[in-house]
Amino acid sequence: MKEQIDILVNLQNIEIESAAVRTHLNAASRQLELLTRDQVQIENGINDETVKISELRKSYNDAESSVKDNQGLIKKSQERLNSIKNNREYQALLKEIEELKRINSATEDQMMNLMNQTEASETKIAELQTQLQALMVDIQKEQDCINLETQTADKKLEELDTARREISDKVDADVLKLFHKIQSKQVKGIAVVPVQDAVCHGCYVNIPPQMYNELQRCDSLKMCPNCQRIIYWKQA
């Protein structure tokens, strides 16, 4: 039985190593996902500012057109002043001209504000594009690193899978079935743990003295009464 336990320990170590390789790859992939998420966020920011600039320019053009129209009306009204003899009509036309000028002044202030907002958005786009360029370099580096690590990992996993199959063939079918059953119930998949000084290193609970004595004989398969893992005696 000791030989079977030794094989199970080796099998478990292989599976732990395989899991570690996959965990490392997953961590690298998550890092790439985070960078890609940042890329999308920056690109969305650029698109938002581009749309904003388009709307600002439309508002500016509309305001500019309004000013030109009012300037035309002012010019016509000023030309009419020379032909008006009635003082009341003259004053009314002057008031109309002043109102058009007031509207144009307010509209020109609005145009200036629109220009400032447009320049601010253009500056922000330039900053975001700089960030995006730097980020794309990081993404490419990360992708190249992942590609290289994946190739190495795939080779390593293939070697581990081969070793796993070879070792599994040496384990009694019932013992192997029990091993996998216990694995499936454990968070980290640890099915076989040593016992030192009567303490299970899976749950760190003392096992009964009688079981500890039997465990040291290595002549039968034992399971921890507390965590239900396969246990074996390991000298301190």
BAZA-718913 format. One record per residue (C-alpha): residue in one letter; x, y, z. Coordinates in steps of 0.02 Angstrom, whole numbers, plus 32768, in hexadecimal, padded with zeros to 4 digits. Layout:
<kelums>
AXYZ ...
</kelums>
This chain:
<kelums>
M800080008000 K809280748020 E80BF80697F69 Q800D80997F38 I8013812E7FAF D80B981667F66 I806F815D7EB8 L7FD881C27EEF V804882477F3B N80A882537E97 L8005825B7E37 Q7FC682E57EA7 N806883477E93 I8056833C7DD7 E7FA4837D7DDF I7FD884097E55 E8060843C7DDC S7FE684357D4A A7F6B84A27DA9 A7FF6851F7DD1 V8024852D7D19 R7F6E854B7CE9 T7F5985C97D76 H7FF0862A7D39 L7FAB862E7C87 N7F0086657CC6 A7F5086F17D2A A7FAE872D7C8F S7F0E87257C2A R7EB0878A7CAD Q7F38880E7CA7 L7F2388187BEB E7E6688257C02 L7E7F88B87C79 L7EEF89107BFC T7E7388EF7B70 R7DE889347BDF D7E4F89D27BF7 Q7E6589DB7B3A V7DA989D37B1F Q7D8E8A577BA5 I7E0A8ACE7B55 E7DC48AAF7AA6 N7D158AD17AE8 G7D568B727B36 I7D9F8BA87A8E N7CFB8B7F7A36 D7C978BE07AB8 E7D058C797AA5 T7CFE8C6B79E6 V7C3F8C6A79EC K7C448CFC7A65 I7CB48D5F79EF S7C3D8D3C795F E7BAA8D7D79C4 L7C0D8E1579FE R7C3F8E41794C K7B8C8E317912 S7B538EA5799D Y7BDF8F1D796F N7BAE8F1C78B7 D7AF88F3978E4 A7B298FCB7955 E7B9C901278D0 S7B109008784F S7A9B906078C8 V7B1A90ED78E2 K7B2E91037826 D7A719108780E N7A60918A7897 Q7AEE91F0784E G7A9091F177AB L79F3922C7803 I7A5692B2785F K7A9F92F277BC K79F592FC7769 S79AB93537802 Q7A3993D17805 E7A1B93F5774D R796394127771 L798B949277F8 N79B695187777 S790C95077725 I78A1950E77C3 K785595B977EC N77E69584787D N784195917923 R77DF95037972 E780B948C78E4 Y78BD94CA78EA Q78CD94A479A4 A787893FA798D L78F493CC7905 L798694057970 K7944939679FC E793593047984 I79E9931E794A E7A27932579FE E79C992867A28 L7A16922C7993 K7AC2926979C9 R7AA1922C7A7A I7A6C91827A39 N7B07917979CB S7B7891A87A5D A7B2C911E7AC8 T7B3890A47A37 E7BF090D27A1A D7C1290B07AD4 Q7BBD90087ABC M7C2B8FE77A23 M7CC6900E7A88 N7C8D8F947B0E L7C6D8F107A89 M7D1C8F2B7A42 N7D688F177AF0 Q7D078E757B0C T7D3E8E357A61 E7DF48E5B7A86 A7DE58E047B2F S7D9B8D697ADD E7E238D6A7A57 T7EA78D747AE0 K7E558CE47B3D I7E508C7B7A9E A7F0A8C9B7A83 E7F2E8C647B36 L7EC38BC87B23 Q7F178B9C7A7F T7FC18BA97AD4 Q7F838B377B5F L7F3C8ABF7ADF Q7FE08AB47A7E A80408A8C7B1E L7FBD8A0E7B52 M7FC189B77AA9 V807D899F7ABF D805D89507B6A I7FD388E27B22 Q804588A47A97 K80D0887E7B13 E805588217B83 Q800F87C17AEF D80BE878F7AB5 C80E887587B66 I804886F17B73 N806886A07AC9 L8116866B7B02 E80D986317BAC T804A85D17B5B Q80C185737AEB T812E85457B7F A8098851B7BEB D804884AE7B65 K80E8844A7B58 K80F4843B7C15 L803D84077C25 E805483847B9E E80E7833B7BFF L8082833D7CA0 D7FED82EC7C4C T805D82617C0B A80A682487CB9 R7FF7824A7D04 R7FBB81C17C8F E805481567CB0 I804281667D6C S7F86814E7D6B D7F9F80A67D15 K8004806D7DAB V7F7A80937E2A D7EF680157E5B A7E5380457E05 D7DEF80507EA7 V7E7680B77EFB L7E7F812C7E65 K7DC281407E66 L7DC7816C7F1F F7E5581E77F01 H7DF382457E7B K7D5482427EE4 I7DAE82947F76 Q7E0183107F01 S7D5A834B7EBF K7D1F83757F6F Q7DB883DA7FA0 V7DCA84927F77 K7E7F84817F40 G7E6E83CE7F05 I7EE583897F89 A7EB282D47FA6 V7F4E828C7FF9 V7FA282DB8090 P802982A5810A V8014828881C3 Q80A082BF8236 D809F82AB82F2 A7FEC826D82E5 V7FB3830F8291 C7F5D830D81E7 H7FAD83908177 G7F0C83A38116 C7E9F83E381A5 Y7F2183ED8231 V7EB8838482A5 N7F0182F6830E I7ED2824982D4 P7EA881BF8352 P7F41816983A1 Q7F0C80BC8365 M7EFC80FB82B1 Y7FA4815182BE N7FF680AF82F3 E7FA380518264 L7FD480DA81EA Q808C80C28212 R8082800E81D9 C8055804A8128 D7FF57FAA8105 S7F487FF480E1 L7EF6808E8099 K7EC081098120 M7E5481A5811A C7E5282358193 P7DB582298200 N7DA482E681FA C7DC883218147 Q7DB2827880F1 R7E548289808F I7EC781F58070 I7F5181FD80F1 Y7FFD81B080FF W808281B08185 K81158223816F Q81A6822181E8 A81C982C68241 
</kelums>
